[in-house]
Amino acid sequence: MGNTATKSKKGYPFGFYACALGFTFERCAFYTVKWLLAIWLATETTSSMGGMGLSSVEAGQVSAYFVAFTYITPMIGGYLADYWVSPRLCVVLGMILMGVGYLIGWQASNMTLVWVMIIFVSVGTGLFKGNLSGVNSLMFDDQDELNSAFSVQYSFVNIGSFIGTTFVVLLADSQGYQFLLLIAGALLLIDAVWFLANGKSLGDKGKQPFKKDQRSFVDKEKKSAEETKPLTSGDKKRIVAIVIVTLFSAIFWIAWYMSYNVVYYYFGFGDSSEFLNWADWSLFGWQIPQTSYFDSLNALTCIVLGPVFAVVWAKMAARPQGDMSMFKKTAIGIFLVGLSYVAMVVANVIRGDGQCSWFWVILIALLMSVGEMIFSPLGNSFISMFAPAKLMGFLLGFWPIAVFIATLIYPNLYGALDAGSRAGNFNLYYSIIAAVVIICGVLLYAFSGKLDKLADEK
């Protein structure tokens, strides 16, 4: 096996696509199950599709914890890959553990086994997620390519989400909800085989822990110094910049994830009184089969916008003043997800005692998705460029901490507002949320200039 990664005839290295497609398989399973837990657990036990009979608040909490635990464990997996274990080995082991976890869920007849599934998937995700991004970042000789490359990778992520929430979910009608967990398990085991089969395209990238800096765009003398010297003042300031942008992005994710509960349980439909059916889920006479199509809208928007933003960021990076900063992009994303809550309130006002058009659901999804695409794909790129090598895996695992924080907060916030929202206070509660989120975005943008100096510190 050579020392260099196999190159495609033009464009990105083939190894980049091998890694990116690894995300496609995994995210197809993940987003299918994320939706499944929210709906399956809130469905009556007497339903022909199977159900656990939980309330919307309880089901939403389980779905949230499924997401939360899969976003905290990458810090541990990243640390292992920084110092102890081959990142590529971590990725394969993670895929296998996730696959086993989903197969346990397929056979679950009680909530205990559902939690066992969540534990397996969480540990597997910890080994897989940040480390696959870390390996993929090593495919490039020029750090200016990373923003556009990770935007394209994000499209691969969302292709998986789109396939899962648009097509895989349809099998639930004939096979029952839990059959989807069998599909998810199979996808992860296929993913492991795919990654191993394409190892040659990665060359030696990611074979050794990240502490041995393998980034081609980092000067060799700096690499040697970083391995032995303590963190410099500039290193520490860049770490602070990474932490700040991560914590601010948590505001975005609180609003982003809670919107799914609102759409599923208030505007959506299902086999339980927990689903209020505020929206007409038909489009030009076609009845939309599952509320997972809200997830599909998000995924499709991200697929379309991934290459578009890749071009935009590449052109902006070529300007004399360079690209827009990560802090500004995060601020714009927060502002847009705040506007999606304005759309929810307006839709509820317009519907009166009836149903609103599904076009309002589309608008909510578009605002969320554009906000997401402006900053979220670039977190891994930002960290890959500025993190000290000895902490790169850890900090790539820290980026998802924003989602972990969000998924601890939003189900409790939703639960606190649920009874009042159903009793007629929806517009008041969600107008306040919209205002708070929008103000946070405006404030971050206003102070972005000062925050940019942290990342620029040498």
N, C-alpha and C positions, 0 to 999 in steps of 0.2 A: 504494500500500500504506500503510495507516494505521500510527500509532505504537503502537497498543494491540493486544494479542493478542485474537483472536476468543474470546468466552465461550460456553460451553455454556449451555443454558437454566437449569441448576442444577448445583451441584457444581463440579468443577474446570474450568478453561478447556479448550476443545477442543484447543488446541495441546499441552496436557499429554498428551492421549491420542494425538495424532499422534506425539509423541516416544516415548511408552511403547510404542506398537505397533512403532516402529522397533526397539526392543530385542527384541520378540517374534520378528520375522523373524531377527535376527542371532543370538539365543541358541538358536533352533531349530537353526540350522546348527551353531553352536559345540558345543553339548552332544551333538549327533549325532556329530560328528567326534571329540570328546574320547573318547567310548565306542568309536567305530570304530577309532581308532588303537590302543587297548589290546587290542582283540580281533582285528582284521584282521592286525596285525603279528605277533601270537603264534600265528596259525593256520598250519597246515602249508601249504606251497606246493602240495601236491597236492589240497587241498580244492577242491570244486566252487564254493565261494563266493569263492575267491581268498585268498591269504595270503602273508606274507613269511617265515614260518618262524623268527622271532626267539624268544628265551626270554621268559618272563613278566617277568623283571627288565629286559631290554632294551626290550621293548614298553612296559612301564610307564614307563621313563625317557623314551622318545620322546613318549608321551602327556603326561608331566609337563612336558617342555620346551615342548611346544605350548602348554600352559597358561601356563607361566612367561613366555615371551616375549610373550604377549599381555597380560600383566599388568605388564610393565615399560615397554613402549613408550608407554602413556598419559601417563607423565611428560613425555616429549618432545613428544607431541601437545598436551598441556596447556600446555606452555611456549609453543609456537607460537601457540596460541589466546589466550594471555594477552597477547602483545605484537605479533604479526605478522600473523596470518591470521584471517579471519572463522571463528568456531567452526562456523557452519553449513556453510561450504565444507569445513572439515576433516571434518565428519561424512559428507558425500556422497562425498568422495574416499576416505575410509576404507571405506565400503560397497563401492565399486567395486573397490578393491584386494583386499579380502577375497574378493569374488566371483571375481575372476581367480585368486586363489590356490587356492581350492577346485577350480576347473576344471582347474588344473595337476595337482592331486592326483588328479582323476578319471582323468587319462591317465598317471599315474605307473606305471612298470614297475620302478623301483628306488628305493632309499632316497635317492639324490641328489635326485630330483624331489619326494620327500616333504618333504625339508628346504627345498627351494625354495618349496613350498606354505606351509610354516610361516613362512618369512620374509615372504612376501606378506601372509598373514593377520595376522601380528604387527604389521607396519607399518600395515596398514589399521585394526586394532584400536586402535593408538596414536592415530590421528587421530579415531577414532569414539567410543570408550567414555566417557571422562571428559567430553568436550566435549558429548555429547548430554545427559548428566546436568546439566552446567552450564547449557545452554540451557533445559532443562526447569525448573530451579530459578528461572529468571527469570520464569516464568509466574505467580508468586504475589506478592501485595502484603503478605502477613502471614507472617513467618518461623515462626509457630506452626503454620502449615498444612504445613510442609515434612515433618515426621516422618510424618504420616499420608499425605501425597501420595507420598513415596518408598516407603512400605510398599505402597501400591497399585501403584506402578511395579514393585516387586519381583515382584508377582503377574504382571504382564505379562511380565517376564523368564522366570518359571517356566512360564507358559503355553507359551512357545516351547520351553523345555526339555522339557516334558511331551509336546508334539506330536511333537517330534523323536525322543525316546527311547521313545515308546510306539507311534507309527504309522509314521513315516518309516523306522525301522529294519527294519520288517517287509518292506520291499522288498528287503532283502539276500538273503532266502531264495530269491527268484526271479531277481533281477537281479545278485546278487553284491555284495560289500562296497563296491567302488569306485563303484557307481552312486549310492550315498548322497552322494558328493562332488559329483556332477553336480547333485543336488537342492540341496545346500548352496550351490553357486555361483549357481544360479538364484534362490534365496531372497534372497541379498544384492543381486543386481541389481534384483530387484523392490522390495527395501527402499529402494534409492536413488531409484527412480521414485516410490515412496510419499512419501518425505520431501520431495522436490522439489515434488510435486503439492500438498502441504499446507502449503507455505511461507507462504501468506497467513494461516493460522491462528496463526502465530507473531508476526505483526506485524513490528516491527523487532528483536525480541529475538534476540540472538546474531549480529547482522550485523557488529557491531564486536568487536574483541578484548576479552577480559574485563577488561583493565586499565581500560577506561572502564566504571566500575561501573554496571551496569544493574539492580541489585537494587532493587525498589520499597520494600522494608522498611528500607533503609539511608538515613539522613538525608542530604539533599543536600549540606549543608556538610561532613559527614564524607566523602562521596564525593569532593568537590573536594580536600579535604585529603589523602586517601589517594593520589590520583593523583600528588601532587608531594612530599609529605613522606616522610622515611624511616620505617621501621617503629618503632612505639613499644614501650615495655617490655611493655605489655599485649598488643600484637600478637605479640611474640616468645614470650610465655608461652603464648598460645593456639596458636601454631605448635608449641611443645613438647608441648602437650596432644594435638594432632592426631598428632604423631609417636609419642608413647607409646601411644596407643590403637591406632594402626596396627601397631606392633611387637608388642603383646600379642595382637592378633588373629591374628598369624602363628602363634602357638601353636595356636589353634583350627584354622587352615587346614592345618597340618601333619597333625594328627589326622584332620581331615575328609577330605582328599584321600587319605591312605593307606588309609582304610577302604574306598575303592573297589577298590584293589588286593586287599585281603583278601577282599572279597566276590566280585570277578571271578574270582580265581585259586584261592582256597581253598574258598570256599563255592559258587562258580559252576561252570559247565560250558562245554565248548568242544571244538573239533576238534584237540586236542593233549594230550599228557601233562602240560602245564603247568597244566591245569585239574583240580583235585582233587575237585570235586563233593561237598563235605561236606554240602550242604543238598539237600533234596528240593524242586525247583522246580516243584511242582504245588500247586494251590489248589482244594480241593473237586473233585478229579478233572480239573481243567483244567491242561494242561501250559503253563507260562509260556514263551513263544517265545524270548526273549532275556534275557541278564543285564542289558541296558539297562533292564529294568523296575525294577531297584534305583534307577536314576537317576529313573525315572518316579515312584516313591514319594516321593522327595525333592521333585521338582517339584510333585506334586499336594498334598503337605502344605503347601508354601510358598504355592501358589495359594489354598488354603483359609484359611490363617492370615494372609495379607496383609491382607485387609479387617478381620479380627478384631483384629489388632494395631494397625491404623490407628485403630480406634475406641478401643482401650485407651490408646494413647499420647495421643490427643486428650483423653480424659477425665482422664488423669493430668496433662497439661499445664495443664488448667483448675483443678487443685487449688491452694490457697494456697502449698503447698510446691513446686509445679511437678512436672515429669516426673522419673522415675528417670534418673539420670545415665548418660551413654554408657559410663563406666567400669564401673558396676554391671551394665549390660546385657551388656557384653562378658564380664565375669566369669561371669555365669550361662550364657552361651553356651559358654564354655570348660568349665565344670563338666558341662554336659549332654553335650557330645561326648566327654568323659572317660567318662561312664557308658555310652556306646555301646560302648566297648571292654570294659567289664565284661560287657555283653551278649554280645559275641563270645566271650569266654572261657567264660562259662556255657554258651553254645550248643555249644561244642566239647566241654565236659565231658559234657553231656547226650547228645550223639550217640554217644559211645564209639567203636566201630569202624564205625558205620553213618552214617546221615544225620540231621541235625536237621530239624525242621519249618521251612517257609519263614516261619512266623510270627516266628521269631527274626530273620530278615532284615528283616522289617517293623519289628520293635522297634528294630533298629539304625538303620534309616532314619528312624524317627520321632524318636529322641533327637537324631540329627544335625540333622535338619531344624528341630525346634523351637529348638534352640540357635542355628542359623543365623538364623532369623527374628527372634529376640529382638534381635540387634544388627546383623547385616550390612546390612540395607536402610538403616540409619540413618547409615552412615558418610558417604554423600554429603550427607545433610541436615546432619549435625554440621559438616562442612567448609564447606558453603554458608552456614551461620549464622555461623561464627567465623573463617573465613579472611580475611585482608586481600585486597581486591579484586585488587590487582596480582599476587597469588600464587594466586588461587582455582583457575584451570585447572591450575596445577602441582600444587597440593595435592589436587585431585580426582584427578589422575593418580597422586599419591603413595599414596592410599588402597589401590589395588590392589598396592602394593609388598609388602604382607603376604602376598598369594598368591604373588607372585614368590619371596619368601624361602622360603615353605613348599614350593613346587614344586621348589626346588633341594635342599631337605633331605629331603623324605619319600621320593623314589625311592631315594636312597642308604641311608636308614634301612631301608626295605623290603628292599632288596637285601642289606644286611648281615644281616638277620634271616631271609631266605628259606630258606636251606639248613637252618638249625637249626629253623625252624618246621616245615618238612616232615619233619624227622627226629624230632619229638616234643616240641620245646621251645616250641610256640606259646603254651601257657597261661602259662608263666613270662614270656616276652618281652612278651606283650601285657598281662599284669597290671601289669608295671612301667610300661608306657606309660600305662595307665589311671590309675595312682596319680600319676604325674608331672603329667599334664594336669589332673586334679582338684585337686591341691594348688596349681597355678598359678592356677586359677580362684578358689579360696578366698582366696589371698593378694591377688589383685587386688581382690576385693570388700572385703577387710579394709582396704586402703589407699586405697579409692576416694574417701573424704572429702577426703583431702589432695590427691589428684590433681584433684578437681573444682575446687579453688580456682584452678588454672591457667587453665581455660577461662573462669572467672568474672571473671578479672582485667580491669579496665577500662583 
